[in-house]
Amino acid sequence: MAVANGIPVLCAQTRLLVVAPHPDDETLAAGLLIQQVLAAGGEVSVLLLTPGDNNPWPQRWIERRIRIRPEDKRRWGQRRMAELGQAMRRLGLPPQALHAMGWPDMGLSDLLLRSGDQAVDALATVIGQLAPTLIAIPALGDRHPDHGAAHVLMRLALARLDQPISTLAYLVHGQIKKINYPQIAPSPGQQRVKLEALAAHLSQMTLSAERMRRMAGRPEAYEPLSTQEVRGDRSLPWSPPLALQPWLRLSVIGPAGAQSWRWLDAPIRRARCGALYVEESMLLGGGPHFAKLAWDLPALWIFDHWGWCEL
């Protein structure tokens, strides 16, 4: 596939798959890319991982309720799915372009670590059925736990396929640190259509309209990924303070499955330079491996402090 400015050239043969952890990610992350693929005569599918039903504060505000029961969550998820359908129509996508997994909102990390093989198999099956030539997935460094977990799930699924697929990583929650990432340049009217699609996600705009418009106004910048190589070095990027270590958990996942330990019990060695490494005997099987550092206790703050890294 021909590449221009780090992004594959879009044409009538382009089949784009946008992986969205929640309704609205498809617009925030890829609203311009979706339009440009369609304008080039290509096809677009949206793979929605969760219905976004675990979204309590906007629901409490809009519905004027404190307690949210399971049936309330289901209704909220249905509302967000309906909003997604409206947003897709404004972007030019038909209803059949949506493929929903129905996985738990704010639960993708647990799904990955407890039932990773089944989830990865399910994603590999969908990818095989849709046969995309280009995939947009969340960045590993996105601080929303569902986004980081979605990256790992997709990378493991892509590693199971026989043929490499051009893959771009997008960042929604966080700041793009590399200014040389390729960007989508909107043609006249495309940014307006993107904002119209964003407005369809009314449940999210009610409390956070300014923040959402600011996120939608950022350039759509993508990190090109290779599914055929291990990226970065093997060292862990974290060195947590001693006072926090009893409350932390390290998890490692790869093609052979997931393992998890309390930080104090984790199979970590320290090199002479001071860098920390997971013992290589824990990296089972070929292909990509990822590590996550997280609190071992429930926390009110939803965003990851440490998140994931690739080994």
One Martini backbone bead per residue (centre of mass of N, CA, C, O) as a GRO file, in nm:
protein
  311
    1MET     BB    1   0.095   0.037   0.024
    2ALA     BB    2   0.073   0.354  -0.018
    3VAL     BB    3   0.265   0.637   0.117
    4ALA     BB    4   0.170   0.953   0.285
    5ASN     BB    5   0.290   1.100   0.551
    6GLY     BB    6   0.242   0.801   0.704
    7ILE     BB    7  -0.019   0.757   0.523
    8PRO     BB    8  -0.217   0.589   0.353
    9VAL     BB    9  -0.343   0.591   0.056
   10LEU     BB   10  -0.648   0.696  -0.048
   11CYS     BB   11  -0.907   0.475  -0.182
   12ALA     BB   12  -1.130   0.249  -0.320
   13GLN     BB   13  -0.961   0.009  -0.156
   14THR     BB   14  -1.029   0.122   0.110
   15ARG     BB   15  -1.050  -0.038   0.445
   16LEU     BB   16  -1.181   0.098   0.725
   17LEU     BB   17  -1.103   0.054   1.081
   18VAL     BB   18  -1.269   0.173   1.367
   19VAL     BB   19  -1.166   0.177   1.702
   20ALA     BB   20  -1.413   0.203   1.969
   21PRO     BB   21  -1.465   0.206   2.304
   22HIS     BB   22  -1.670   0.453   2.255
   23PRO     BB   23  -1.898   0.663   2.217
   24ASP     BB   24  -1.719   0.930   2.018
   25ASP     BB   25  -1.439   0.820   1.923
   26GLU     BB   26  -1.490   0.817   1.618
   27THR     BB   27  -1.498   1.133   1.601
   28LEU     BB   28  -1.255   1.241   1.761
   29ALA     BB   29  -1.034   1.054   1.606
   30ALA     BB   30  -1.193   1.000   1.285
   31GLY     BB   31  -1.379   1.208   1.131
   32LEU     BB   32  -1.186   1.278   0.890
   33LEU     BB   33  -1.094   1.002   0.791
   34ILE     BB   34  -1.368   0.895   0.718
   35GLN     BB   35  -1.437   1.109   0.501
   36GLN     BB   36  -1.186   1.052   0.314
   37VAL     BB   37  -1.248   0.764   0.245
   38LEU     BB   38  -1.526   0.817   0.119
   39ALA     BB   39  -1.424   1.027  -0.094
   40ALA     BB   40  -1.232   0.791  -0.229
   41GLY     BB   41  -1.438   0.521  -0.224
   42GLY     BB   42  -1.437   0.385   0.036
   43GLU     BB   43  -1.449   0.195   0.338
   44VAL     BB   44  -1.639   0.186   0.658
   45SER     BB   45  -1.576   0.077   0.994
   46VAL     BB   46  -1.719   0.020   1.327
   47LEU     BB   47  -1.563  -0.077   1.637
   48LEU     BB   48  -1.748  -0.140   1.923
   49LEU     BB   49  -1.679  -0.225   2.254
   50THR     BB   50  -1.875  -0.020   2.405
   51PRO     BB   51  -2.174   0.157   2.519
   52GLY     BB   52  -2.118   0.369   2.758
   53ASP     BB   53  -2.284   0.302   3.046
   54ASN     BB   54  -2.037   0.396   3.244
   55ASN     BB   55  -2.178   0.727   3.300
   56PRO     BB   56  -2.280   0.879   3.575
   57TRP     BB   57  -2.271   1.196   3.577
   58PRO     BB   58  -2.440   1.267   3.329
   59GLN     BB   59  -2.683   1.097   3.420
   60ARG     BB   60  -2.745   1.244   3.684
   61TRP     BB   61  -2.791   1.522   3.556
   62ILE     BB   62  -3.008   1.459   3.335
   63GLU     BB   63  -3.198   1.259   3.534
   64ARG     BB   64  -3.205   1.336   3.833
   65ARG     BB   65  -2.997   1.125   3.981
   66ILE     BB   66  -2.819   0.913   4.203
   67ARG     BB   67  -2.917   0.638   4.152
   68ILE     BB   68  -2.782   0.356   3.961
   69ARG     BB   69  -2.922   0.116   3.792
   70PRO     BB   70  -2.904  -0.135   3.575
   71GLU     BB   71  -3.141  -0.022   3.399
   72ASP     BB   72  -3.015   0.258   3.367
   73LYS     BB   73  -2.762   0.173   3.217
   74ARG     BB   74  -2.899   0.046   2.976
   75ARG     BB   75  -3.044   0.303   2.883
   76TRP     BB   76  -2.787   0.469   2.843
   77GLY     BB   77  -2.662   0.287   2.630
   78GLN     BB   78  -2.891   0.326   2.424
   79ARG     BB   79  -2.854   0.626   2.392
   80ARG     BB   80  -2.558   0.619   2.291
   81MET     BB   81  -2.620   0.444   2.043
   82ALA     BB   82  -2.809   0.648   1.909
   83GLU     BB   83  -2.600   0.873   1.886
   84LEU     BB   84  -2.407   0.716   1.708
   85GLY     BB   85  -2.595   0.687   1.468
   86GLN     BB   86  -2.609   0.990   1.409
   87ALA     BB   87  -2.308   1.042   1.371
   88MET     BB   88  -2.267   0.848   1.134
   89ARG     BB   89  -2.460   0.987   0.937
   90ARG     BB   90  -2.298   1.258   0.930
   91LEU     BB   91  -2.037   1.098   0.816
   92GLY     BB   92  -2.172   0.869   0.601
   93LEU     BB   93  -2.287   0.622   0.768
   94PRO     BB   94  -2.422   0.328   0.795
   95PRO     BB   95  -2.552   0.103   1.016
   96GLN     BB   96  -2.378  -0.150   0.899
   97ALA     BB   97  -2.092  -0.025   0.998
   98LEU     BB   98  -2.166  -0.148   1.271
   99HIS     BB   99  -1.966  -0.313   1.539
  100ALA     BB  100  -2.067  -0.474   1.839
  101MET     BB  101  -1.949  -0.618   2.144
  102GLY     BB  102  -2.060  -0.545   2.448
  103TRP     BB  103  -1.865  -0.449   2.651
  104PRO     BB  104  -1.740  -0.326   2.942
  105ASP     BB  105  -1.747  -0.040   3.084
  106MET     BB  106  -1.459  -0.008   3.256
  107GLY     BB  107  -1.362  -0.340   3.166
  108LEU     BB  108  -1.115  -0.409   2.970
  109SER     BB  109  -0.888  -0.487   3.162
  110ASP     BB  110  -1.027  -0.728   3.292
  111LEU     BB  111  -1.086  -0.880   3.033
  112LEU     BB  112  -0.791  -0.910   2.944
  113LEU     BB  113  -0.680  -1.056   3.217
  114ARG     BB  114  -0.920  -1.292   3.227
  115SER     BB  115  -1.028  -1.304   2.888
  116GLY     BB  116  -0.822  -1.264   2.649
  117ASP     BB  117  -0.851  -1.496   2.445
  118GLN     BB  118  -1.149  -1.451   2.372
  119ALA     BB  119  -1.127  -1.155   2.286
  120VAL     BB  120  -0.910  -1.191   2.069
  121ASP     BB  121  -1.068  -1.390   1.897
  122ALA     BB  122  -1.304  -1.201   1.835
  123LEU     BB  123  -1.137  -0.985   1.689
  124ALA     BB  124  -1.008  -1.165   1.473
  125THR     BB  125  -1.276  -1.240   1.343
  126VAL     BB  126  -1.367  -0.958   1.258
  127ILE     BB  127  -1.124  -0.886   1.089
  128GLY     BB  128  -1.157  -1.121   0.890
  129GLN     BB  129  -1.440  -1.034   0.785
  130LEU     BB  130  -1.363  -0.728   0.698
  131ALA     BB  131  -1.084  -0.681   0.567
  132PRO     BB  132  -0.881  -0.462   0.628
  133THR     BB  133  -0.631  -0.207   0.525
  134LEU     BB  134  -0.718  -0.016   0.774
  135ILE     BB  135  -0.632   0.082   1.115
  136ALA     BB  136  -0.786   0.239   1.405
  137ILE     BB  137  -0.633   0.289   1.724
  138PRO     BB  138  -0.559   0.316   2.027
  139ALA     BB  139  -0.334   0.430   2.231
  140LEU     BB  140  -0.127   0.315   2.474
  141GLY     BB  141  -0.102   0.616   2.623
  142ASP     BB  142  -0.381   0.625   2.699
  143ARG     BB  143  -0.544   0.713   3.009
  144HIS     BB  144  -0.767   0.538   2.939
  145PRO     BB  145  -0.820   0.216   3.021
  146ASP     BB  146  -0.980   0.128   2.765
  147HIS     BB  147  -0.772   0.225   2.555
  148GLY     BB  148  -0.523   0.066   2.635
  149ALA     BB  149  -0.665  -0.213   2.619
  150ALA     BB  150  -0.746  -0.192   2.321
  151HIS     BB  151  -0.465  -0.195   2.209
  152VAL     BB  152  -0.381  -0.473   2.314
  153LEU     BB  153  -0.604  -0.638   2.187
  154MET     BB  154  -0.537  -0.561   1.892
  155ARG     BB  155  -0.241  -0.650   1.881
  156LEU     BB  156  -0.299  -0.949   1.944
  157ALA     BB  157  -0.490  -0.994   1.706
  158LEU     BB  158  -0.290  -0.912   1.478
  159ALA     BB  159  -0.072  -1.133   1.552
  160ARG     BB  160  -0.272  -1.376   1.437
  161LEU     BB  161  -0.223  -1.284   1.161
  162ASP     BB  162  -0.086  -1.339   0.846
  163GLN     BB  163  -0.142  -1.037   0.770
  164PRO     BB  164  -0.052  -0.730   0.743
  165ILE     BB  165  -0.178  -0.415   0.885
  166SER     BB  166  -0.242  -0.105   0.864
  167THR     BB  167  -0.159   0.100   1.156
  168LEU     BB  168  -0.326   0.340   1.366
  169ALA     BB  169  -0.265   0.570   1.635
  170TYR     BB  170  -0.476   0.724   1.876
  171LEU     BB  171  -0.540   1.027   2.072
  172VAL     BB  172  -0.754   1.144   2.338
  173HIS     BB  173  -0.615   1.099   2.632
  174GLY     BB  174  -0.398   1.351   2.591
  175GLN     BB  175  -0.071   1.433   2.474
  176ILE     BB  176   0.095   1.507   2.193
  177LYS     BB  177   0.450   1.473   2.172
  178LYS     BB  178   0.476   1.421   1.862
  179ILE     BB  179   0.504   1.644   1.590
  180ASN     BB  180   0.566   1.411   1.351
  181TYR     BB  181   0.297   1.317   1.319
  182PRO     BB  182   0.064   1.230   1.123
  183GLN     BB  183  -0.188   1.420   0.944
  184ILE     BB  184  -0.514   1.538   0.897
  185ALA     BB  185  -0.630   1.729   0.630
  186PRO     BB  186  -0.885   1.930   0.592
  187SER     BB  187  -1.140   1.994   0.406
  188PRO     BB  188  -1.384   2.169   0.316
  189GLY     BB  189  -1.629   2.092   0.576
  190GLN     BB  190  -1.516   1.856   0.759
  191GLN     BB  191  -1.508   1.994   1.037
  192ARG     BB  192  -1.808   2.056   1.048
  193VAL     BB  193  -1.905   1.762   1.037
  194LYS     BB  194  -1.761   1.671   1.291
  195LEU     BB  195  -1.918   1.864   1.484
  196GLU     BB  196  -2.196   1.750   1.416
  197ALA     BB  197  -2.136   1.465   1.517
  198LEU     BB  198  -2.067   1.546   1.806
  199ALA     BB  199  -2.352   1.673   1.875
  200ALA     BB  200  -2.497   1.390   1.886
  201HIS     BB  201  -2.346   1.361   2.174
  202LEU     BB  202  -2.533   1.488   2.407
  203SER     BB  203  -2.456   1.345   2.677
  204GLN     BB  204  -2.153   1.465   2.656
  205MET     BB  205  -2.215   1.781   2.604
  206THR     BB  206  -2.364   1.889   2.853
  207LEU     BB  207  -2.087   1.900   3.047
  208SER     BB  208  -1.845   1.891   2.784
  209ALA     BB  209  -1.837   2.078   2.531
  210GLU     BB  210  -1.567   2.233   2.537
  211ARG     BB  211  -1.381   1.985   2.558
  212MET     BB  212  -1.484   1.835   2.306
  213ARG     BB  213  -1.421   2.060   2.099
  214ARG     BB  214  -1.121   2.069   2.161
  215MET     BB  215  -1.062   1.777   2.079
  216ALA     BB  216  -1.184   1.805   1.784
  217GLY     BB  217  -0.972   2.049   1.709
  218ARG     BB  218  -0.759   1.867   1.684
  219PRO     BB  219  -0.543   1.701   1.533
  220GLU     BB  220  -0.527   1.415   1.333
  221ALA     BB  221  -0.307   1.208   1.491
  222TYR     BB  222  -0.070   0.945   1.391
  223GLU     BB  223   0.066   0.629   1.478
  224PRO     BB  224   0.255   0.426   1.321
  225LEU     BB  225   0.230   0.068   1.294
  226SER     BB  226   0.385  -0.246   1.365
  227THR     BB  227   0.294  -0.598   1.372
  228GLN     BB  228   0.612  -0.723   1.320
  229GLU     BB  229   0.725  -0.562   1.579
  230VAL     BB  230   0.921  -0.471   1.844
  231ARG     BB  231   0.880  -0.193   2.050
  232GLY     BB  232   1.123  -0.087   2.204
  233ASP     BB  233   1.220  -0.151   2.506
  234ARG     BB  234   1.219  -0.371   2.804
  235SER     BB  235   1.182  -0.158   2.997
  236LEU     BB  236   1.056  -0.009   3.267
  237PRO     BB  237   0.903   0.319   3.326
  238TRP     BB  238   0.900   0.242   3.636
  239SER     BB  239   0.955   0.392   3.989
  240PRO     BB  240   0.811   0.347   4.256
  241PRO     BB  241   0.751   0.431   4.554
  242LEU     BB  242   0.779   0.267   4.846
  243ALA     BB  243   0.497   0.354   4.969
  244LEU     BB  244   0.332   0.223   4.710
  245GLN     BB  245   0.411  -0.078   4.651
  246PRO     BB  246   0.193  -0.241   4.828
  247TRP     BB  247  -0.051  -0.113   4.612
  248LEU     BB  248   0.068  -0.271   4.367
  249ARG     BB  249   0.027  -0.392   4.019
  250LEU     BB  250   0.161  -0.638   3.798
  251SER     BB  251   0.111  -0.683   3.444
  252VAL     BB  252   0.130  -0.951   3.196
  253ILE     BB  253   0.096  -0.968   2.831
  254GLY     BB  254   0.042  -1.220   2.576
  255PRO     BB  255  -0.010  -1.476   2.361
  256ALA     BB  256  -0.011  -1.680   2.632
  257GLY     BB  257  -0.107  -1.454   2.832
  258ALA     BB  258  -0.171  -1.379   3.177
  259GLN     BB  259  -0.004  -1.193   3.444
  260SER     BB  260   0.001  -1.144   3.815
  261TRP     BB  261   0.136  -0.903   4.063
  262ARG     BB  262   0.271  -0.792   4.313
  263TRP     BB  263   0.520  -0.579   4.312
  264LEU     BB  264   0.688  -0.724   4.543
  265ASP     BB  265   0.650  -1.016   4.364
  266ALA     BB  266   0.775  -0.948   4.110
  267PRO     BB  267   0.967  -1.043   3.817
  268ILE     BB  268   1.226  -0.838   3.892
  269ARG     BB  269   1.504  -0.665   3.751
  270ARG     BB  270   1.817  -0.493   3.810
  271ALA     BB  271   2.022  -0.306   3.656
  272ARG     BB  272   2.312  -0.131   3.667
  273CYS     BB  273   2.157   0.132   3.555
  274GLY     BB  274   1.851   0.083   3.707
  275ALA     BB  275   1.682  -0.074   3.535
  276LEU     BB  276   1.372  -0.235   3.476
  277TYR     BB  277   1.290  -0.594   3.453
  278VAL     BB  278   1.137  -0.848   3.314
  279GLU     BB  279   1.156  -1.160   3.322
  280GLU     BB  280   1.197  -1.358   3.045
  281SER     BB  281   1.036  -1.613   3.151
  282MET     BB  282   0.753  -1.441   3.134
  283LEU     BB  283   0.789  -1.433   2.813
  284LEU     BB  284   0.553  -1.594   2.640
  285GLY     BB  285   0.613  -1.623   2.345
  286GLY     BB  286   0.555  -1.479   2.062
  287GLY     BB  287   0.543  -1.146   2.036
  288PRO     BB  288   0.368  -0.925   2.199
  289HIS     BB  289   0.430  -0.730   2.502
  290PHE     BB  290   0.265  -0.629   2.812
  291ALA     BB  291   0.247  -0.371   3.068
  292LYS     BB  292   0.090  -0.312   3.400
  293LEU     BB  293   0.032  -0.040   3.624
  294ALA     BB  294  -0.155  -0.061   3.939
  295TRP     BB  295  -0.384  -0.043   4.151
  296ASP     BB  296  -0.496  -0.271   4.417
  297LEU     BB  297  -0.720  -0.050   4.444
  298PRO     BB  298  -0.974   0.133   4.454
  299ALA     BB  299  -1.066   0.424   4.247
  300LEU     BB  300  -1.196   0.735   4.154
  301TRP     BB  301  -0.996   0.762   3.938
  302ILE     BB  302  -1.010   0.669   3.600
  303PHE     BB  303  -0.731   0.734   3.529
  304ASP     BB  304  -0.425   0.657   3.445
  305HIS     BB  305  -0.104   0.681   3.585
  306TRP     BB  306   0.063   0.448   3.427
  307GLY     BB  307  -0.027   0.200   3.271
  308TRP     BB  308   0.116   0.114   2.967
  309CYS     BB  309   0.359  -0.111   2.816
  310GLU     BB  310   0.609  -0.209   2.593
  311LEU     BB  311   0.837  -0.494   2.562
   0.00000   0.00000   0.00000
